[in-house]
Amino acid sequence: MAKDPWTDPDPQPGDFDAYLESIDSRDPRYVQLHEGNPDAKVKFVVNVEGEDATRLEQLALERGKDIDEVVADLVRDAA
């Protein structure tokens, strides 16, 4: 039995490709065009528990920074 990506709790990359390809990008039922907002921001929520949370708190204390600043530093350094 084929799985249904619309109800699957873990849809996979490509599951919706056929549907997306079938959409007429000129049809206003499916597509709305909006000007971008240059001031828009993206916010990520990170959940850290246990030993990782303790180590993150320790890093923040050692660096004299807030935890969110340490996480941002770690993400930038990973690139």
VODREN-879981 format. One record per residue (C-alpha): residue in three letters; x, y negated, z negated. Coordinates in steps of 0.5 Angstrom, whole numbers. Each point is the difference from the previous one (the first is absolute). Layout:
// VODREN-879981
  code   east  north     up
   ala      X      Y      Z
...
***
This chain:
// VODREN-879981
  code   east  north     up
   met      0      0      0
   ala      3     -7      2
   lys      1     -5     -6
   asp     -4     -6      1
   pro      5     -6     -1
   trp     -6     -5     -2
   thr     -1      5     -7
   asp      7      3     -1
   pro      3     -3     -6
   asp      7      0      3
   pro     -1     -2      8
   gln      6      1      3
   pro      4     -5      6
   gly     -4      1      6
   asp     -6      2     -3
   phe     -4     -6      3
   asp      4     -1      7
   ala     -5      3      4
   tyr     -6     -5     -3
   leu      5     -6      0
   glu      1      1      7
   ser     -7      1      2
   ile     -2     -7     -3
   asp     -1     -6      6
   ser      5     -5     -3
   arg     -5     -5      3
   asp     -6      2     -4
   pro     -2     -4     -6
   arg     -3      5     -3
   tyr      7      3     -1
   val      5     -5      0
   gln      0     -7     -3
   leu      5     -5      1
   his      2     -5     -5
   glu      6     -5      0
   gly      6      2     -5
   asn      1     -3     -7
   pro      7     -2      0
   asp     -1     -1     -8
   ala     -2      8     -1
   lys      3      4     -4
   val      0      8     -1
   lys      0      2     -7
   phe      2      7     -2
   val     -1      4     -7
   val      5      4     -2
   asn     -2      5     -6
   val      7      3     -4
   glu     -1      4     -6
   gly      4      4     -5
   glu      8      0      1
   asp      0     -4      6
   ala     -4     -5     -3
   thr      5      0     -6
   arg      5     -1      5
   leu     -3     -6      3
   glu     -1     -3     -6
   gln      7      1     -2
   leu      3     -3      7
   ala     -5     -6     -1
   leu      3     -2     -7
   glu      7      1      2
   arg     -1     -4      6
   gly     -4     -5     -4
   lys     -6      0      5
   asp     -7      2      1
   ile     -2      7      2
   asp     -3     -2      6
   glu      7     -4      2
   val      4      6     -1
   val     -5      4      4
   ala      1     -5      6
   asp      7      0     -1
   leu      0      8      1
   val     -4      0      6
   arg      4     -5      3
   asp      7      4     -2
   ala     -3      6      3
   ala     -1     -3      7
***
